[in-house]
Amino acid sequence: MAIGHSIHQEKVGGTIFPPMTTARLLLRRFLVEDITPGYVAALNDPEVVRFTEVRHQRWDTERTREYVRACNGPGQPLLIGMFRLDTKQHLGNLILHVTPVHQRVELAFMLWDRHQWNQGYATEAVSAVTEACFCVLGAHKVCAGYYGTHQSSARVLEKAGFVVEARLVDHCVSDGGYVDAIRVTKFQPANQAR
């Protein structure tokens, strides 16, 4: 692990995932107990979910609980909460879809607290979790995607060291029209050269 990240291993389903700290964040498994009314409201806020797939359904507390319960179990995605170290406030989540047979992880993230946007928290979280995917989960490759119109996600992933792997033209519907889907990837540093 890079200097500045501390890792403690925790068994999540069939996968070891480390709760970790960065300079400003605690990144750990997101639990049902972490759900707040503000988080549920954000899942229904068109501006917060504008570039996500969760926008296609209505969320209430029970549906959110069911989803969180389903995550982190054997064979299920790992749902990781981003919490500020200083206030313990939940800012957002990352989700990891781990494919052990291919040593690949698909990463997605959402910073739901609008007051925390544009402060570097997403970049900090994505960078640390990506590093844990390589060092702890043994991933060969971490992948992510974003709508071509979502410049904030593009910046976060670029700062975290991801590079564009593909552009899928007119792949998604967003804001009443078709937009490209951008696929990015980051290889384990030992496997970077291709």
Rosetta blueprint (number, residue, H / E / L):
1 M L
2 A L
3 I L
4 G L
5 H L
6 S E
7 I E
8 H L
9 Q L
10 E E
11 K E
12 V E
13 G L
14 G L
15 T E
16 I E
17 F E
18 P L
19 P L
20 M E
21 T E
22 T L
23 A L
24 R L
25 L E
26 L E
27 L E
28 R E
29 R E
30 F L
31 L L
32 V H
33 E H
34 D H
35 I L
36 T L
37 P H
38 G H
39 Y H
40 V H
41 A H
42 A H
43 L H
44 N L
45 D L
46 P L
47 E L
48 V L
49 V L
50 R L
51 F L
52 T L
53 E H
54 V H
55 R H
56 H H
57 Q L
58 R L
59 W L
60 D L
61 T H
62 E H
63 R H
64 T H
65 R H
66 E H
67 Y H
68 V H
69 R H
70 A H
71 C L
72 N L
73 G L
74 P L
75 G L
76 Q L
77 P L
78 L E
79 L E
80 I E
81 G E
82 M E
83 F E
84 R E
85 L L
86 D L
87 T L
88 K L
89 Q L
90 H E
91 L E
92 G E
93 N E
94 L E
95 I E
96 L E
97 H E
98 V E
99 T E
100 P H
101 V H
102 H H
103 Q L
104 R E
105 V E
106 E E
107 L E
108 A E
109 F E
110 M E
111 L E
112 W L
113 D L
114 R H
115 H H
116 Q H
117 W L
118 N L
119 Q L
120 G L
121 Y H
122 A H
123 T H
124 E H
125 A H
126 V H
127 S H
128 A H
129 V H
130 T H
131 E H
132 A H
133 C H
134 F H
135 C H
136 V L
137 L L
138 G L
139 A L
140 H L
141 K E
142 V E
143 C E
144 A E
145 G E
146 Y E
147 Y E
148 G L
149 T L
150 H L
151 Q H
152 S H
153 S H
154 A H
155 R H
156 V H
157 L H
158 E H
159 K H
160 A L
161 G L
162 F L
163 V E
164 V E
165 E E
166 A E
167 R E
168 L E
169 V E
170 D E
171 H E
172 C E
173 V E
174 S E
175 D L
176 G L
177 G E
178 Y E
179 V E
180 D E
181 A E
182 I E
183 R E
184 V E
185 T E
186 K E
187 F E
188 Q L
189 P H
190 A H
191 N H
192 Q L
193 A L
194 R L
